Amino acid sequence: MKVFLHKLAKREDGLVDLTVSFGSDPPKNYRASYDGSDDKYKIGSIDEELFMALSDLAHKHFGHCVVYQMELMEILRALNDGDELPELPAEFGTTEFCTLRPSRLRIAWNKLKTMLYKLKVLPSRTWVHPDYRKTA
């Protein structure tokens, strides 16, 4: 499923109005914000529904959840800084702001690791607080 960014507009209160469509679904409006006060960090807030949809689709397509999210953060940064924006409508994963797009080999590796995690063959490297660890 392809994801398109149709419209991007900065509001007076600092929020950004986004119009995004998923596949053949009609475009839907979302809100986001970006704080560019620190060059070290990308601090942004996106509507939860959009955040989770981008995460799910990026994981299905690339085996990596943050590809579309970081691309959107870069587009918001460009809007905030007054830099050149992609021509709209823009397909996520194809713009110059998509810097985390993995190679085909990395996508295959990510999907293999996901399958092995689900089969419980490969242990997760995620640290879990001892109070919440499952005991055998």
N, CA, C and O atoms as a Tinker XYZ file with bonds, in Angstrom:
   544  protein
     1  N      0.844000   -1.168000    0.000000    73     2
     2  CA     0.000000    0.000000    0.000000    64     1     3
     3  C      0.898000    1.243000    0.000000    63     2     4     5
     4  O      1.853000    1.331000    0.771000    81     3
     5  N      0.584000    2.172000   -0.853000    73     3     6
     6  CA     1.352000    3.407000   -0.954000    64     5     7
     7  C      0.743000    4.480000   -0.059000    63     6     8     9
     8  O     -0.466000    4.517000    0.168000    81     7
     9  N      1.613000    5.350000    0.441000    73     7    10
    10  CA     1.191000    6.447000    1.310000    64     9    11
    11  C      1.564000    7.754000    0.623000    63    10    12    13
    12  O      2.703000    7.934000    0.192000    81    11
    13  N      0.599000    8.667000    0.524000    73    11    14
    14  CA     0.831000    9.941000   -0.153000    64    13    15
    15  C      0.578000   11.107000    0.792000    63    14    16    17
    16  O     -0.385000   11.110000    1.559000    81    15
    17  N      1.459000   12.094000    0.720000    73    15    18
    18  CA     1.280000   13.365000    1.406000    64    17    19
    19  C      0.731000   14.336000    0.378000    63    18    20    21
    20  O      1.421000   14.680000   -0.582000    81    19
    21  N     -0.515000   14.787000    0.569000    73    19    22
    22  CA    -1.179000   15.637000   -0.417000    64    21    23
    23  C     -1.022000   17.122000   -0.129000    63    22    24    25
    24  O     -0.869000   17.927000   -1.048000    81    23
    25  N     -1.060000   17.482000    1.146000    73    23    26
    26  CA    -1.066000   18.899000    1.498000    64    25    27
    27  C     -0.313000   19.092000    2.803000    63    26    28    29
    28  O     -0.348000   18.245000    3.696000    81    27
    29  N      0.365000   20.223000    2.888000    73    27    30
    30  CA     1.167000   20.549000    4.055000    64    29    31
    31  C      1.036000   22.042000    4.287000    63    30    32    33
    32  O      1.396000   22.829000    3.411000    81    31
    33  N      0.530000   22.457000    5.439000    73    31    34
    34  CA     0.333000   23.887000    5.700000    64    33    35
    35  C      0.653000   24.199000    7.154000    63    34    36    37
    36  O      0.192000   23.515000    8.068000    81    35
    37  N      1.449000   25.242000    7.350000    73    35    38
    38  CA     1.806000   25.678000    8.696000    64    37    39
    39  C      0.746000   26.652000    9.203000    63    38    40    41
    40  O      0.329000   27.561000    8.485000    81    39
    41  N      0.317000   26.450000   10.446000    73    39    42
    42  CA    -0.701000   27.306000   11.049000    64    41    43
    43  C     -0.051000   28.366000   11.925000    63    42    44    45
    44  O      1.130000   28.272000   12.261000    81    43
    45  N     -0.828000   29.366000   12.289000    73    43    46
    46  CA    -0.322000   30.456000   13.123000    64    45    47
    47  C      0.089000   29.988000   14.518000    63    46    48    49
    48  O      0.999000   30.555000   15.122000    81    47
    49  N     -0.579000   28.959000   15.025000    73    47    50
    50  CA    -0.266000   28.471000   16.372000    64    49    51
    51  C      0.931000   27.522000   16.404000    63    50    52    53
    52  O      1.237000   26.954000   17.453000    81    51
    53  N      1.613000   27.343000   15.271000    73    51    54
    54  CA     2.808000   26.505000   15.212000    64    53    55
    55  C      2.558000   25.077000   14.773000    63    54    56    57
    56  O      3.501000   24.359000   14.439000    81    55
    57  N      1.308000   24.652000   14.766000    73    55    58
    58  CA     0.996000   23.302000   14.302000    64    57    59
    59  C      1.039000   23.245000   12.784000    63    58    60    61
    60  O      0.981000   24.271000   12.105000    81    59
    61  N      1.142000   22.037000   12.269000    73    59    62
    62  CA     1.158000   21.815000   10.826000    64    61    63
    63  C     -0.036000   20.940000   10.476000    63    62    64    65
    64  O     -0.252000   19.900000   11.097000    81    63
    65  N     -0.806000   21.357000    9.489000    73    63    66
    66  CA    -1.907000   20.546000    8.971000    64    65    67
    67  C     -1.372000   19.680000    7.840000    63    66    68    69
    68  O     -0.744000   20.179000    6.906000    81    67
    69  N     -1.627000   18.376000    7.932000    73    67    70
    70  CA    -1.188000   17.416000    6.921000    64    69    71
    71  C     -2.408000   16.742000    6.324000    63    70    72    73
    72  O     -3.376000   16.460000    7.030000    81    71
    73  N     -2.367000   16.489000    5.047000    73    71    74
    74  CA    -3.395000   15.680000    4.408000    64    73    75
    75  C     -2.691000   14.477000    3.807000    63    74    76    77
    76  O     -1.857000   14.619000    2.913000    81    75
    77  N     -3.031000   13.286000    4.305000    73    75    78
    78  CA    -2.341000   12.052000    3.936000    64    77    79
    79  C     -3.372000   11.023000    3.500000    63    78    80    81
    80  O     -4.459000   10.938000    4.072000    81    79
    81  N     -3.020000   10.237000    2.475000    73    79    82
    82  CA    -3.898000    9.136000    2.059000    64    81    83
    83  C     -3.110000    7.835000    2.062000    63    82    84    85
    84  O     -1.911000    7.812000    1.784000    81    83
    85  N     -3.805000    6.763000    2.380000    73    83    86
    86  CA    -3.228000    5.425000    2.413000    64    85    87
    87  C     -3.882000    4.592000    1.326000    63    86    88    89
    88  O     -5.076000    4.299000    1.396000    81    87
    89  N     -3.109000    4.210000    0.324000    73    87    90
    90  CA    -3.638000    3.419000   -0.772000    64    89    91
    91  C     -4.742000    4.154000   -1.502000    63    90    92    93
    92  O     -4.575000    5.314000   -1.880000    81    91
    93  N     -5.873000    3.487000   -1.703000    73    91    94
    94  CA    -6.990000    4.092000   -2.433000    64    93    95
    95  C     -7.985000    4.794000   -1.498000    63    94    96    97
    96  O     -9.014000    5.296000   -1.951000    81    95
    97  N     -7.682000    4.829000   -0.206000    73    95    98
    98  CA    -8.554000    5.528000    0.742000    64    97    99
    99  C     -8.530000    7.029000    0.468000    63    98   100   101
   100  O     -7.524000    7.551000   -0.012000    81    99
   101  N     -9.621000    7.724000    0.766000    73    99   102
   102  CA    -9.622000    9.181000    0.561000    64   101   103
   103  C     -8.647000    9.861000    1.520000    63   102   104   105
   104  O     -8.406000    9.357000    2.618000    81   103
   105  N     -8.085000   11.000000    1.116000    73   103   106
   106  CA    -7.153000   11.723000    1.989000    64   105   107
   107  C     -7.817000   12.133000    3.302000    63   106   108   109
   108  O     -9.005000   12.455000    3.344000    81   107
   109  N     -7.025000   12.114000    4.366000    73   107   110
   110  CA    -7.520000   12.451000    5.695000    64   109   111
   111  C     -6.587000   13.496000    6.311000    63   110   112   113
   112  O     -5.381000   13.483000    6.064000    81   111
   113  N     -7.150000   14.390000    7.107000    73   111   114
   114  CA    -6.373000   15.463000    7.726000    64   113   115
   115  C     -5.805000   15.026000    9.070000    63   114   116   117
   116  O     -6.469000   14.351000    9.857000    81   115
   117  N     -4.556000   15.428000    9.314000    73   115   118
   118  CA    -3.865000   15.158000   10.569000    64   117   119
   119  C     -3.150000   16.428000   10.998000    63   118   120   121
   120  O     -3.027000   17.380000   10.227000    81   119
   121  N     -2.682000   16.428000   12.237000    73   119   122
   122  CA    -1.913000   17.565000   12.745000    64   121   123
   123  C     -0.579000   17.058000   13.261000    63   122   124   125
   124  O     -0.456000   15.934000   13.747000    81   123
   125  N      0.415000   17.925000   13.137000    73   123   126
   126  CA     1.753000   17.605000   13.625000    64   125   127
   127  C      2.417000   18.881000   14.102000    63   126   128   129
   128  O      1.970000   19.985000   13.792000    81   127
   129  N      3.481000   18.716000   14.853000    73   127   130
   130  CA     4.283000   19.866000   15.263000    64   129   131
   131  C      5.745000   19.467000   15.183000    63   130   132   133
   132  O      6.080000   18.282000   15.188000    81   131
   133  N      6.610000   20.468000   15.110000    73   131   134
   134  CA     8.049000   20.222000   15.040000    64   133   135
   135  C      8.755000   21.294000   15.845000    63   134   136   137
   136  O      8.460000   22.481000   15.707000    81   135
   137  N      9.685000   20.876000   16.683000    73   135   138
   138  CA    10.474000   21.809000   17.480000    64   137   139
   139  C     11.910000   21.742000   16.979000    63   138   140   141
   140  O     12.613000   20.764000   17.234000    81   139
   141  N     12.341000   22.765000   16.278000    73   139   142
   142  CA    13.684000   22.796000   15.721000    64   141   143
   143  C     14.652000   23.624000   16.532000    63   142   144   145
   144  O     15.626000   24.146000   15.988000    81   143
   145  N     14.403000   23.756000   17.831000    73   143   146
   146  CA    15.254000   24.615000   18.656000    64   145   147
   147  C     16.619000   23.999000   18.945000    63   146   148   149
   148  O     17.553000   24.722000   19.292000    81   147
   149  N     16.756000   22.682000   18.812000    73   147   150
   150  CA    18.026000   22.016000   19.076000    64   149   151
   151  C     18.449000   21.244000   17.831000    63   150   152   153
   152  O     17.699000   20.407000   17.329000    81   151
   153  N     19.653000   21.528000   17.334000    73   151   154
   154  CA    20.138000   20.863000   16.120000    64   153   155
   155  C     20.424000   19.381000   16.330000    63   154   156   157
   156  O     20.420000   18.618000   15.365000    81   155
   157  N     20.669000   18.957000   17.559000    73   155   158
   158  CA    21.016000   17.566000   17.831000    64   157   159
   159  C     19.823000   16.622000   17.713000    63   158   160   161
   160  O     19.984000   15.455000   17.356000    81   159
   161  N     18.630000   17.124000   18.010000    73   159   162
   162  CA    17.471000   16.248000   18.129000    64   161   163
   163  C     16.343000   16.677000   17.203000    63   162   164   165
   164  O     16.152000   17.864000   16.939000    81   163
   165  N     15.604000   15.693000   16.718000    73   163   166
   166  CA    14.381000   15.947000   15.956000    64   165   167
   167  C     13.222000   15.694000   16.919000    63   166   168   169
   168  O     12.945000   14.552000   17.286000    81   167
   169  N     12.566000   16.748000   17.313000    73   167   170
   170  CA    11.466000   16.621000   18.262000    64   169   171
   171  C     10.183000   16.999000   17.546000    63   170   172   173
   172  O      9.996000   18.148000   17.147000    81   171
   173  N      9.316000   16.040000   17.391000    73   171   174
   174  CA     8.066000   16.293000   16.702000    64   173   175
   175  C      6.942000   15.503000   17.325000    63   174   176   177
   176  O      7.163000   14.512000   18.021000    81   175
   177  N      5.758000   15.949000   17.069000    73   175   178
   178  CA     4.569000   15.277000   17.558000    64   177   179
   179  C      3.614000   15.115000   16.387000    63   178   180   181
   180  O      3.336000   16.066000   15.655000    81   179
   181  N      3.116000   13.896000   16.222000    73   179   182
   182  CA     2.216000   13.577000   15.112000    64   181   183
   183  C      0.972000   12.943000   15.718000    63   182   184   185
   184  O      1.056000   12.260000   16.738000    81   183
   185  N     -0.179000   13.163000   15.098000    73   183   186
   186  CA    -1.389000   12.479000   15.554000    64   185   187
   187  C     -1.103000   10.983000   15.683000    63   186   188   189
   188  O     -0.472000   10.380000   14.814000    81   187
   189  N     -1.575000   10.401000   16.776000    73   187   190
   190  CA    -1.286000    8.997000   17.069000    64   189   191
   191  C     -1.735000    8.062000   15.943000    63   190   192   193
   192  O     -1.030000    7.111000   15.606000    81   191
   193  N     -2.884000    8.327000   15.375000    73   191   194
   194  CA    -3.405000    7.476000   14.299000    64   193   195
   195  C     -2.456000    7.463000   13.104000    63   194   196   197
   196  O     -2.186000    6.403000   12.539000    81   195
   197  N     -1.950000    8.630000   12.717000    73   195   198
   198  CA    -1.005000    8.725000   11.606000    64   197   199
   199  C      0.315000    8.061000   11.971000    63   198   200   201
   200  O      0.888000    7.337000   11.157000    81   199
   201  N      0.802000    8.298000   13.182000    73   199   202
   202  CA     2.062000    7.715000   13.636000    64   201   203
   203  C      2.021000    6.191000   13.552000    63   202   204   205
   204  O      2.940000    5.568000   13.020000    81   203
   205  N      0.955000    5.595000   14.078000    73   203   206
   206  CA     0.846000    4.133000   14.090000    64   205   207
   207  C      0.648000    3.566000   12.687000    63   206   208   209
   208  O      1.196000    2.510000   12.368000    81   207
   209  N     -0.124000    4.249000   11.848000    73   207   210
   210  CA    -0.329000    3.773000   10.478000    64   209   211
   211  C      0.985000    3.805000    9.701000    63   210   212   213
   212  O      1.302000    2.861000    8.977000    81   211
   213  N      1.751000    4.888000    9.847000    73   211   214
   214  CA     3.055000    4.968000    9.174000    64   213   215
   215  C      3.999000    3.890000    9.687000    63   214   216   217
   216  O      4.744000    3.289000    8.913000    81   215
   217  N      3.964000    3.648000   10.984000    73   215   218
   218  CA     4.811000    2.622000   11.583000    64   217   219
   219  C      4.463000    1.236000   11.046000    63   218   220   221
   220  O      5.351000    0.480000   10.651000    81   219
   221  N      3.183000    0.903000   11.031000    73   219   222
   222  CA     2.744000   -0.413000   10.548000    64   221   223
   223  C      3.096000   -0.623000    9.081000    63   222   224   225
   224  O      3.596000   -1.684000    8.705000    81   223
   225  N      2.835000    0.383000    8.255000    73   223   226
   226  CA     3.118000    0.232000    6.825000    64   225   227
   227  C      4.609000    0.156000    6.542000    63   226   228   229
   228  O      5.033000   -0.611000    5.677000    81   227
   229  N      5.407000    0.934000    7.254000    73   227   230
   230  CA     6.855000    0.870000    7.058000    64   229   231
   231  C      7.388000   -0.493000    7.483000    63   230   232   233
   232  O      8.287000   -1.036000    6.841000    81   231
   233  N      6.835000   -1.051000    8.565000    73   231   234
   234  CA     7.286000   -2.370000    8.998000    64   233   235
   235  C      6.911000   -3.439000    7.980000    63   234   236   237
   236  O      7.702000   -4.341000    7.707000    81   235
   237  N      5.712000   -3.343000    7.420000    73   235   238
   238  CA     5.300000   -4.314000    6.403000    64   237   239
   239  C      6.145000   -4.200000    5.143000    63   238   240   241
   240  O      6.480000   -5.208000    4.522000    81   239
   241  N      6.486000   -2.982000    4.769000    73   239   242
   242  CA     7.200000   -2.762000    3.515000    64   241   243
   243  C      8.705000   -2.947000    3.651000    63   242   244   245
   244  O      9.335000   -3.566000    2.794000    81   243
   245  N      9.287000   -2.411000    4.726000    73   243   246
   246  CA    10.741000   -2.411000    4.884000    64   245   247
   247  C     11.241000   -3.307000    6.013000    63   246   248   249
   248  O     12.440000   -3.573000    6.098000    81   247
   249  N     10.349000   -3.773000    6.876000    73   247   250
   250  CA    10.790000   -4.502000    8.051000    64   249   251
   251  C     11.433000   -3.579000    9.073000    63   250   252   253
   252  O     12.179000   -4.036000    9.940000    81   251
   253  N     11.150000   -2.280000    8.980000    73   251   254
   254  CA    11.752000   -1.277000    9.868000    64   253   255
   255  C     10.707000   -0.181000   10.093000    63   254   256   257
   256  O     10.299000    0.485000    9.141000    81   255
   257  N     10.277000    0.010000   11.321000    73   255   258
   258  CA     9.132000    0.877000   11.627000    64   257   259
   259  C      9.349000    2.365000   11.388000    63   258   260   261
   260  O      8.387000    3.074000   11.094000    81   259
   261  N     10.562000    2.857000   11.503000    73   259   262
   262  CA    10.759000    4.306000   11.557000    64   261   263
   263  C     11.030000    4.968000   10.211000    63   262   264   265
   264  O     11.235000    6.182000   10.175000    81   263
   265  N     11.039000    4.241000    9.122000    73   263   266
   266  CA    11.402000    4.813000    7.818000    64   265   267
   267  C     10.486000    5.977000    7.450000    63   266   268   269
   268  O     10.973000    7.068000    7.152000    81   267
   269  N      9.177000    5.766000    7.464000    73   267   270
   270  CA     8.240000    6.824000    7.083000    64   269   271
   271  C      8.163000    7.922000    8.147000    63   270   272   273
   272  O      7.995000    9.097000    7.821000    81   271
   273  N      8.287000    7.533000    9.417000    73   271   274
   274  CA     8.218000    8.529000   10.488000    64   273   275
   275  C      9.371000    9.526000   10.388000    63   274   276   277
   276  O      9.161000   10.731000   10.525000    81   275
   277  N     10.579000    9.033000   10.151000    73   275   278
   278  CA    11.733000    9.932000   10.046000    64   277   279
   279  C     11.656000   10.772000    8.776000    63   278   280   281
   280  O     12.091000   11.923000    8.766000    81   279
   281  N     11.107000   10.205000    7.711000    73   279   282
   282  CA    10.914000   10.986000    6.488000    64   281   283
   283  C      9.950000   12.146000    6.754000    63   282   284   285
   284  O     10.196000   13.271000    6.320000    81   283
   285  N      8.869000   11.874000    7.459000    73   283   286
   286  CA     7.917000   12.934000    7.792000    64   285   287
   287  C      8.563000   13.987000    8.695000    63   286   288   289
   288  O      8.308000   15.180000    8.530000    81   287
   289  N      9.394000   13.559000    9.646000    73   287   290
   290  CA    10.095000   14.522000   10.508000    64   289   291
   291  C     11.009000   15.422000    9.675000    63   290   292   293
   292  O     11.099000   16.621000    9.938000    81   291
   293  N     11.682000   14.860000    8.681000    73   291   294
   294  CA    12.557000   15.667000    7.817000    64   293   295
   295  C     11.746000   16.657000    6.983000    63   294   296   297
   296  O     12.180000   17.789000    6.771000    81   295
   297  N     10.573000   16.238000    6.512000    73   295   298
   298  CA     9.708000   17.150000    5.750000    64   297   299
   299  C      9.219000   18.276000    6.659000    63   298   300   301
   300  O      9.175000   19.434000    6.244000    81   299
   301  N      8.851000   17.942000    7.895000    73   299   302
   302  CA     8.428000   18.971000    8.850000    64   301   303
   303  C      9.581000   19.920000    9.180000    63   302   304   305
   304  O      9.368000   21.123000    9.329000    81   303
   305  N     10.799000   19.385000    9.294000    73   303   306
   306  CA    11.967000   20.232000    9.538000    64   305   307
   307  C     12.174000   21.202000    8.387000    63   306   308   309
   308  O     12.434000   22.385000    8.609000    81   307
   309  N     12.059000   20.707000    7.147000    73   307   310
   310  CA    12.227000   21.566000    5.975000    64   309   311
   311  C     11.166000   22.665000    5.952000    63   310   312   313
   312  O     11.470000   23.811000    5.620000    81   311
   313  N      9.938000   22.328000    6.297000    73   311   314
   314  CA     8.872000   23.331000    6.356000    64   313   315
   315  C      9.180000   24.372000    7.433000    63   314   316   317
   316  O      9.005000   25.570000    7.214000    81   315
   317  N      9.638000   23.910000    8.589000    73   315   318
   318  CA     9.965000   24.790000    9.707000    64   317   319
   319  C     11.132000   25.729000    9.368000    63   318   320   321
   320  O     11.116000   26.905000    9.733000    81   319
   321  N     12.142000   25.200000    8.668000    73   319   322
   322  CA    13.339000   25.979000    8.331000    64   321   323
   323  C     13.187000   26.787000    7.051000    63   322   324   325
   324  O     14.061000   27.588000    6.720000    81   323
   325  N     12.088000   26.588000    6.328000    73   323   326
   326  CA    11.881000   27.307000    5.073000    64   325   327
   327  C     12.655000   26.720000    3.908000    63   326   328   329
   328  O     12.863000   27.397000    2.901000    81   327
   329  N     13.090000   25.459000    4.029000    73   327   330
   330  CA    13.813000   24.788000    2.945000    64   329   331
   331  C     12.839000   24.301000    1.879000    63   330   332   333
   332  O     11.621000   24.372000    2.041000    81   331
   333  N     13.411000   23.804000    0.784000    73   331   334
   334  CA    12.590000   23.309000   -0.324000    64   333   335
   335  C     11.859000   22.035000    0.096000    63   334   336   337
   336  O     12.450000   21.133000    0.691000    81   335
   337  N     10.586000   21.976000   -0.218000    73   335   338
   338  CA     9.745000   20.830000    0.112000    64   337   339
   339  C      9.568000   19.947000   -1.112000    63   338   340   341
   340  O      9.759000   20.410000   -2.237000    81   339
   341  N      9.203000   18.676000   -0.914000    73   339   342
   342  CA     8.946000   17.823000   -2.073000    64   341   343
   343  C      7.705000   18.295000   -2.823000    63   342   344   345
   344  O      6.817000   18.929000   -2.252000    81   343
   345  N      7.662000   17.979000   -4.091000    73   343   346
   346  CA     6.488000   18.322000   -4.900000    64   345   347
   347  C      5.320000   17.458000   -4.440000    63   346   348   349
   348  O      5.437000   16.236000   -4.345000    81   347
   349  N      4.202000   18.101000   -4.159000    73   347   350
   350  CA     3.028000   17.394000   -3.656000    64   349   351
   351  C      2.061000   17.078000   -4.780000    63   350   352   353
   352  O      1.927000   17.897000   -5.690000    81   351
   353  N      1.389000   15.957000   -4.775000    73   351   354
   354  CA     1.426000   14.911000   -3.764000    64   353   355
   355  C      2.739000   14.119000   -3.837000    63   354   356   357
   356  O      3.239000   13.818000   -4.921000    81   355
   357  N      3.275000   13.796000   -2.676000    73   355   358
   358  CA     4.539000   13.069000   -2.578000    64   357   359
   359  C      4.282000   11.688000   -1.984000    63   358   360   361
   360  O      3.558000   11.545000   -0.998000    81   359
   361  N      4.880000   10.690000   -2.592000    73   359   362
   362  CA     4.750000    9.328000   -2.075000    64   361   363
   363  C      5.835000    9.092000   -1.030000    63   362   364   365
   364  O      7.017000    9.319000   -1.287000    81   363
   365  N      5.425000    8.637000    0.146000    73   363   366
   366  CA     6.405000    8.342000    1.186000    64   365   367
   367  C      7.328000    7.224000    0.722000    63   366   368   369
   368  O      6.894000    6.263000    0.088000    81   367
   369  N      8.598000    7.366000    1.047000    73   367   370
   370  CA     9.599000    6.378000    0.659000    64   369   371
   371  C     10.307000    6.720000   -0.630000    63   370   372   373
   372  O     11.279000    6.056000   -0.992000    81   371
   373  N      9.840000    7.754000   -1.342000    73   371   374
   374  CA    10.455000    8.109000   -2.624000    64   373   375
   375  C     11.041000    9.513000   -2.635000    63   374   376   377
   376  O     11.684000    9.895000   -3.613000    81   375
   377  N     10.838000   10.285000   -1.586000    73   375   378
   378  CA    11.336000   11.660000   -1.583000    64   377   379
   379  C     12.803000   11.690000   -1.174000    63   378   380   381
   380  O     13.343000   10.702000   -0.678000    81   379
   381  N     13.436000   12.833000   -1.389000    73   379   382
   382  CA    14.839000   12.995000   -0.995000    64   381   383
   383  C     15.009000   13.006000    0.519000    63   382   384   385
   384  O     16.129000   12.893000    1.017000    81   383
   385  N     13.919000   13.140000    1.246000    73   383   386
   386  CA    13.961000   13.163000    2.705000    64   385   387
   387  C     13.964000   11.763000    3.311000    63   386   388   389
   388  O     14.131000   11.616000    4.522000    81   387
   389  N     13.783000   10.750000    2.500000    73   387   390
   390  CA    13.774000    9.366000    2.985000    64   389   391
   391  C     15.217000    8.862000    3.044000    63   390   392   393
   392  O     15.714000    8.255000    2.096000    81   391
   393  N     15.874000    9.122000    4.165000    73   391   394
   394  CA    17.292000    8.782000    4.303000    64   393   395
   395  C     17.517000    7.423000    4.951000    63   394   396   397
   396  O     18.634000    6.909000    4.906000    81   395
   397  N     16.501000    6.832000    5.546000    73   395   398
   398  CA    16.656000    5.544000    6.223000    64   397   399
   399  C     16.171000    4.367000    5.383000    63   398   400   401
   400  O     16.060000    3.254000    5.895000    81   399
   401  N     15.886000    4.591000    4.121000    73   399   402
   402  CA    15.369000    3.517000    3.275000    64   401   403
   403  C     16.413000    2.399000    3.174000    63   402   404   405
   404  O     17.514000    2.624000    2.672000    81   403
   405  N     16.072000    1.198000    3.649000    73   403   406
   406  CA    17.045000    0.109000    3.630000    64   405   407
   407  C     17.191000   -0.521000    2.245000    63   406   408   409
   408  O     16.307000   -0.406000    1.395000    81   407
   409  N     18.320000   -1.185000    2.043000    73   407   410
   410  CA    18.558000   -1.902000    0.786000    64   409   411
   411  C     17.691000   -3.161000    0.760000    63   410   412   413
   412  O     17.088000   -3.528000    1.768000    81   411
   413  N     17.634000   -3.811000   -0.383000    73   411   414
   414  CA    16.827000   -5.044000   -0.491000    64   413   415
   415  C     17.351000   -6.136000    0.429000    63   414   416   417
   416  O     16.577000   -6.892000    1.017000    81   415
   417  N     18.676000   -6.214000    0.550000    73   415   418
   418  CA    19.263000   -7.209000    1.443000    64   417   419
   419  C     18.880000   -6.919000    2.895000    63   418   420   421
   420  O     18.552000   -7.844000    3.638000    81   419
   421  N     18.916000   -5.664000    3.308000    73   419   422
   422  CA    18.544000   -5.291000    4.669000    64   421   423
   423  C     17.059000   -5.558000    4.922000    63   422   424   425
   424  O     16.686000   -5.994000    6.011000    81   423
   425  N     16.213000   -5.298000    3.923000    73   423   426
   426  CA    14.779000   -5.581000    4.067000    64   425   427
   427  C     14.565000   -7.074000    4.291000    63   426   428   429
   428  O     13.804000   -7.473000    5.173000    81   427
   429  N     15.250000   -7.907000    3.478000    73   427   430
   430  CA    15.129000   -9.360000    3.629000    64   429   431
   431  C     15.615000   -9.796000    5.015000    63   430   432   433
   432  O     14.988000  -10.636000    5.661000    81   431
   433  N     16.734000   -9.221000    5.469000    73   431   434
   434  CA    17.268000   -9.549000    6.792000    64   433   435
   435  C     16.292000   -9.135000    7.893000    63   434   436   437
   436  O     16.062000   -9.896000    8.832000    81   435
   437  N     15.721000   -7.941000    7.785000    73   435   438
   438  CA    14.755000   -7.466000    8.784000    64   437   439
   439  C     13.543000   -8.383000    8.857000    63   438   440   441
   440  O     13.062000   -8.696000    9.947000    81   439
   441  N     13.049000   -8.814000    7.704000    73   439   442
   442  CA    11.864000   -9.681000    7.683000    64   441   443
   443  C     12.191000  -11.072000    8.227000    63   442   444   445
   444  O     11.362000  -11.688000    8.897000    81   443
   445  N     13.404000  -11.570000    7.938000    73   443   446
   446  CA    13.823000  -12.859000    8.482000    64   445   447
   447  C     13.931000  -12.784000   10.005000    63   446   448   449
   448  O     13.471000  -13.687000   10.705000    81   447
   449  N     14.534000  -11.713000   10.520000    73   447   450
   450  CA    14.644000  -11.549000   11.973000    64   449   451
   451  C     13.265000  -11.469000   12.622000    63   450   452   453
   452  O     13.047000  -12.049000   13.686000    81   451
   453  N     12.336000  -10.758000   11.993000    73   451   454
   454  CA    10.981000  -10.654000   12.536000    64   453   455
   455  C     10.327000  -12.029000   12.614000    63   454   456   457
   456  O      9.682000  -12.363000   13.608000    81   455
   457  N     10.496000  -12.822000   11.560000    73   455   458
   458  CA     9.920000  -14.165000   11.551000    64   457   459
   459  C     10.538000  -15.022000   12.662000    63   458   460   461
   460  O      9.829000  -15.755000   13.351000    81   459
   461  N     11.859000  -14.927000   12.833000    73   459   462
   462  CA    12.523000  -15.713000   13.872000    64   461   463
   463  C     12.111000  -15.268000   15.272000    63   462   464   465
   464  O     12.006000  -16.099000   16.174000    81   463
   465  N     11.876000  -13.967000   15.468000    73   463   466
   466  CA    11.366000  -13.481000   16.753000    64   465   467
   467  C      9.986000  -14.062000   17.027000    63   466   468   469
   468  O      9.700000  -14.509000   18.137000    81   467
   469  N      9.130000  -14.052000   16.003000    73   467   470
   470  CA     7.766000  -14.554000   16.187000    64   469   471
   471  C      7.752000  -16.046000   16.485000    63   470   472   473
   472  O      6.904000  -16.523000   17.240000    81   471
   473  N      8.696000  -16.789000   15.889000    73   471   474
   474  CA     8.796000  -18.227000   16.138000    64   473   475
   475  C      9.538000  -18.528000   17.439000    63   474   476   477
   476  O      9.671000  -19.690000   17.823000    81   475
   477  N     10.022000  -17.485000   18.118000    73   475   478
   478  CA    10.775000  -17.589000   19.370000    64   477   479
   479  C     12.074000  -18.368000   19.202000    63   478   480   481
   480  O     12.564000  -18.984000   20.148000    81   479
   481  N     12.630000  -18.337000   17.990000    73   479   482
   482  CA    13.927000  -18.952000   17.720000    64   481   483
   483  C     15.039000  -17.978000   18.078000    63   482   484   485
   484  O     16.083000  -18.378000   18.593000    81   483
   485  N     14.814000  -16.717000   17.808000    73   483   486
   486  CA    15.791000  -15.663000   18.067000    64   485   487
   487  C     15.297000  -14.827000   19.246000    63   486   488   489
   488  O     14.206000  -14.261000   19.182000    81   487
   489  N     16.079000  -14.743000   20.315000    73   487   490
   490  CA    15.618000  -13.939000   21.455000    64   489   491
   491  C     15.668000  -12.454000   21.129000    63   490   492   493
   492  O     16.525000  -12.001000   20.370000    81   491
   493  N     14.759000  -11.717000   21.700000    73   491   494
   494  CA    14.707000  -10.275000   21.490000    64   493   495
   495  C     15.859000   -9.605000   22.219000    63   494   496   497
   496  O     16.232000  -10.017000   23.318000    81   495
   497  N     16.429000   -8.560000   21.598000    73   495   498
   498  CA    17.509000   -7.813000   22.228000    64   497   499
   499  C     16.964000   -6.629000   23.019000    63   498   500   501
   500  O     17.735000   -5.822000   23.539000    81   499
   501  N     15.674000   -6.524000   23.110000    73   499   502
   502  CA    15.058000   -5.420000   23.834000    64   501   503
   503  C     15.219000   -5.637000   25.331000    63   502   504   505
   504  O     14.918000   -6.714000   25.848000    81   503
   505  N     15.694000   -4.611000   26.023000    73   503   506
   506  CA    15.837000   -4.706000   27.464000    64   505   507
   507  C     14.478000   -4.511000   28.108000    63   506   508   509
   508  O     13.740000   -3.589000   27.759000    81   507
   509  N     14.155000   -5.379000   29.043000    73   507   510
   510  CA    12.887000   -5.305000   29.765000    64   509   511
   511  C     13.206000   -5.197000   31.253000    63   510   512   513
   512  O     14.038000   -5.941000   31.772000    81   511
   513  N     12.547000   -4.278000   31.928000    73   511   514
   514  CA    12.748000   -4.095000   33.366000    64   513   515
   515  C     12.460000   -5.412000   34.077000    63   514   516   517
   516  O     11.509000   -6.108000   33.724000    81   515
   517  N     13.279000   -5.766000   35.086000    73   515   518
   518  CA    13.086000   -7.057000   35.772000    64   517   519
   519  C     11.683000   -7.275000   36.326000    63   518   520   521
   520  O     11.226000   -8.417000   36.386000    81   519
   521  N     10.990000   -6.221000   36.730000    73   519   522
   522  CA     9.635000   -6.386000   37.263000    64   521   523
   523  C      8.651000   -6.875000   36.208000    63   522   524   525
   524  O      7.613000   -7.444000   36.546000    81   523
   525  N      8.968000   -6.659000   34.929000    73   523   526
   526  CA     8.040000   -7.009000   33.860000    64   525   527
   527  C      8.508000   -8.187000   33.018000    63   526   528   529
   528  O      7.867000   -8.522000   32.022000    81   527
   529  N      9.601000   -8.815000   33.395000    73   527   530
   530  CA    10.099000   -9.967000   32.638000    64   529   531
   531  C      9.229000  -11.182000   32.906000    63   530   532   533
   532  O      8.757000  -11.405000   34.021000    81   531
   533  N      9.033000  -11.964000   31.846000    73   531   534
   534  CA     8.264000  -13.196000   31.995000    64   533   535
   535  C      9.172000  -14.246000   32.618000    63   534   536   537
   536  O     10.320000  -14.411000   32.207000    81   535
   537  N      8.658000  -14.940000   33.592000    73   535   538
   538  CA     9.438000  -15.994000   34.229000    64   537   539
   539  C      9.027000  -17.327000   33.647000    63   538   540   541
   540  O      7.882000  -17.522000   33.238000    81   539
   541  N      9.984000  -18.244000   33.616000    73   539   542
   542  CA     9.724000  -19.554000   33.018000    64   541   543
   543  C      8.949000  -20.447000   33.925000    63   542   544
   544  O      8.651000  -21.586000   33.563000    81   543
